[in-house]
């Protein structure tokens, strides 16, 4: 496989990460507004200014919202969680392919 082909797929993974970021920017604020309005206990746990707060993102990644039996919260938080995982996966794979292109190009 040539370095150009590897870099093409790396760029494709960056595009996938951008698509994940788009979905994240849609669903995560909706989730946070739902938590603020209907789940004050979770809102207090997450704190204020929690859009990119590591503890709030970790709560999302570990599925902390599943402990609350709120289908509307799950309906908003699950796509936010999946999109965050897509961002991490896409950027990780793009980085690995970039490193592979450096090795293959040498």
Secondary structure, 3 states (H helix, E strand, C coil): CCHHHHHHHHHHHHHHHHHHHHHHHHHHHHHHHHHHHHCHHHHHHHCCCCCCCHHHHHHHHCCHHHHCCCHHHHHHHHHHHHHHHHHHHHHHHHHHHHHHHHHHHC
